[in-house]
Amino acid sequence: MNKKGSRGVRPVAGRPLMPGYGLQNDRKGLLPWRWARQRLETSHNYWISTTRPDGSPHTMVIWGLWLKGRFYFSTGSQSRKARNLAGNPACVICTERADEAVIVEGIARELCDTALRRLFLKAYKKKYRWDMSDYKDEPVYEVEPQVAFGLFEEEFLSSMTRWRFSGR
């Protein structure tokens, strides 16, 4: 049984729409949410894609955490990522391994919850051995997943999975 993904919302697994790839139509081989969650929790580096004001894409490597069904990261308030998210909070988060990929499309919001920020800072320090206390004025973002995709390269056609959150 899949554990809940995004604050009590159980992601629903199915196949992504990929015409021309020959994906199976059945549920056999779908990846369980725990498979994706493990990779989201253990990835060291992540990719984030945001959209510039002119509509062009911007992708960068970040450090972050998967906690309580959401993705958290920090960046400088004047960074390209932060400026892009201020105008368009939609973003994509990807784990570091393309052969066991997890891709999360979501909405980023600046974290205002003090208890969650403390949890983030403590977990971040443990994972990265980096104390962010000197960066207390910089924003921490919470990405609420809308849809996620996973694939295990060795079983590409049977493993391609889409998880929907919040009825998407």
C-alpha positions in Angstrom: 0.0 0.0 0.0 1.3 3.4 -0.9 1.9 5.9 1.9 0.4 9.3 1.6 2.4 11.7 -0.5 1.5 15.3 -0.1 0.1 16.2 3.4 -2.5 13.4 3.5 -3.1 13.3 -0.2 -2.5 9.8 -1.5 -0.9 10.0 -5.0 -2.8 7.9 -7.5 -0.6 5.9 -9.9 -1.3 5.4 -13.5 0.4 5.6 -16.9 1.6 8.9 -18.4 0.3 10.0 -21.8 3.2 9.3 -24.1 1.8 8.5 -27.6 4.3 6.7 -29.8 6.4 5.1 -27.0 4.5 1.8 -26.9 3.7 2.0 -23.2 1.7 -0.8 -21.7 -2.0 0.1 -21.0 -2.3 -2.1 -17.9 -1.1 -1.4 -14.3 1.5 -4.2 -14.4 4.9 -2.8 -13.6 3.7 0.5 -12.2 6.2 1.8 -9.6 4.9 2.1 -6.1 4.9 5.6 -4.5 7.4 4.4 -1.9 9.9 3.8 -4.8 9.6 7.5 -5.8 9.6 8.8 -2.2 12.8 6.9 -1.4 14.6 8.6 -4.3 13.2 12.0 -3.4 14.4 11.5 0.2 17.9 10.1 -0.7 18.9 12.2 -3.7 21.8 14.5 -2.8 21.5 16.9 -5.8 18.3 17.9 -7.5 17.5 19.9 -10.6 14.9 22.7 -10.5 13.3 24.2 -13.6 11.5 27.5 -13.4 10.3 30.0 -16.0 11.8 33.4 -16.6 9.4 36.4 -17.1 10.0 36.2 -20.9 8.8 32.5 -20.9 12.2 31.0 -21.4 13.2 28.1 -19.1 15.8 28.2 -16.4 17.3 25.0 -14.8 19.8 24.8 -12.0 21.2 22.3 -9.5 20.0 22.7 -5.9 20.2 20.9 -2.6 16.9 20.1 -0.9 14.8 17.8 1.2 11.7 15.7 0.7 9.8 16.1 4.0 6.2 15.4 4.9 5.1 15.0 1.3 6.6 18.2 0.0 10.0 19.3 -1.4 11.9 22.1 0.4 14.9 24.1 -0.7 16.5 27.5 0.0 18.0 30.0 -2.4 19.1 33.6 -2.3 16.2 36.1 -2.4 17.8 37.7 -5.5 18.7 34.5 -7.3 17.2 33.8 -10.8 15.2 31.0 -9.2 13.6 33.2 -6.6 12.9 36.0 -9.1 11.3 33.5 -11.5 9.2 31.9 -8.7 7.9 35.3 -7.6 6.4 35.7 -11.1 5.4 32.1 -11.7 5.4 29.6 -8.8 5.1 26.6 -11.1 8.3 24.6 -11.2 9.8 21.1 -11.8 12.0 19.2 -9.4 14.1 16.2 -10.6 16.2 13.8 -8.7 19.9 13.4 -9.7 19.7 10.0 -11.4 18.2 9.8 -14.8 18.2 6.0 -14.9 15.9 6.0 -11.8 14.2 9.3 -12.4 11.6 11.0 -10.3 10.2 14.2 -11.7 7.8 16.4 -9.6 5.8 19.2 -11.1 4.5 21.5 -8.4 3.8 24.9 -7.1 6.5 26.6 -4.9 5.6 29.0 -2.1 7.9 30.7 0.3 7.7 28.9 3.6 6.1 30.9 6.4 5.6 28.2 9.0 8.3 28.7 11.7 8.1 25.1 13.0 8.5 23.7 9.4 11.4 26.1 8.8 13.2 24.8 12.0 12.5 21.2 10.8 14.0 22.0 7.4 17.1 23.7 8.9 17.8 20.8 11.2 17.3 18.1 8.5 19.3 20.2 6.0 22.2 20.4 8.4 22.1 16.7 9.0 21.9 15.8 5.3 24.4 18.3 3.9 26.5 19.1 7.0 25.8 22.7 6.2 24.5 25.1 8.9 22.2 27.6 7.3 21.8 29.7 10.5 23.8 32.5 8.8 21.2 32.6 6.0 18.1 33.2 8.2 16.9 36.1 6.0 17.0 34.0 2.8 13.8 32.3 1.7 13.0 28.6 2.1 10.5 27.3 -0.5 8.0 24.5 -0.1 7.0 22.8 -3.4 3.5 21.2 -3.3 3.5 18.4 -5.8 0.7 18.4 -8.5 1.9 15.4 -10.5 5.0 13.2 -10.5 6.6 10.9 -12.9 8.9 7.9 -12.3 10.9 5.6 -14.5 13.3 2.8 -14.0 15.4 2.7 -17.2 16.0 -1.1 -17.1 12.2 -1.6 -17.4 11.3 1.6 -19.2 8.1 0.6 -21.0 6.6 -1.3 -18.1 7.8 1.1 -15.3 6.7 4.5 -16.6 4.4 5.8 -13.9 2.5 9.0 -13.3 1.3 9.9 -9.8 -1.5 12.5 -9.6 -2.0 14.6 -6.5 -5.1 16.7 -5.6 -7.2 15.2 -8.4 -4.9 16.4 -11.2 
